[in-house]
Amino acid sequence: MAEEKKKVEELSYKEASIELEGIIRSLESGELELEESLEGYTRGVELLKSLRTRLADAEQKVSVLMADVDGADALVPAEAASDEDALRF
């Protein structure tokens, strides 16, 4: 994990998601040194926060687009994203 990585905000949603999946697999393998595990965990938290923020923003945009047929400003609330993807140790 020592290679230089793009800043989280420069990654597409898909890139960030794929990187997070790789980090989780690495951490679950138990083969990393302590420093690498900490570095991976930190990066994973950054990626997860970014992904959740982007998802919440997208849900808000969908809610706005779902205004009622008469053109009123009524919003249809979207369901909250689950936290199933949370990093747990």
N, C-alpha and C positions, 0 to 999 in steps of 0.2 A: 504494500500500500504506500510505498515511499515515493512513487512516481507523482509528478505534478498533475493536479486535477484542475478541471475547469471550475470556476466559481459556480456555486449552486444556482444563482440567478441567471447564469448564461446557458444553463441546460434546458432542453425542452422537457416537458412533462414526462414523455416516454424515456428520454435519456436518464432523468433523475430516478424514475421508477426502476429501470433496469440496474442502475448503479446501486440503489438501495437493496435490491434483491441479491446482488452479488456480495454486498457487505454482510447481509444477514447470513448467507451461506457460509462465508468465511468465518464469521463469529461462531456460528453453530458447529463448525468443524472442530473447534478446539485446538487447532494446529498453529494458531498465531501466538507470537510472543506478547507479553503484557502490553508493551508500548504500541504494538500494531493493533491490538484489540481496542485500546483506548482511543487511538486515532480513528479506527473504523467506527467505533461507537459514536464518537463526536461527529464525524462526517454523516453518519446515518441519521442522527438527530437533526442535523441541519437539513438534510434531504427530506426527511419526514415532515418537518415544519413547513418547508417550502411546498411540498406536494399537498398538504392539507389546506394551506392558504390558497393555492391555485384552485383546488377543488371547491372550496367555499366561495371563491370569486365566481367560478363557473356556475355554481348553483344559484347564486344571486342573480347572475345575468339571465339564467333560464327563468327564474321567478319573475323578473321584469318583463321578459318576452311573453309570459303567460297571462298578461293583463286580460281582464275580461273582454268579451266580444264587443261591448259598447265603447271600448276605448278608455274606460275609467282607469284610474291609477291603482286599482285593487291588485295586490300581489297575491300570488298563490304560493304559500311557503313550500319549499322543498324539504325533503327528509334530510336530516343531518347525516353526515358521513359517519360510518362506523369507525371504531378504533381497533378493528381486528388487525390492522397492520402495525400496531404499536410494537416497538422494540421491547422485548421482555427478556430478562435474564434470571 
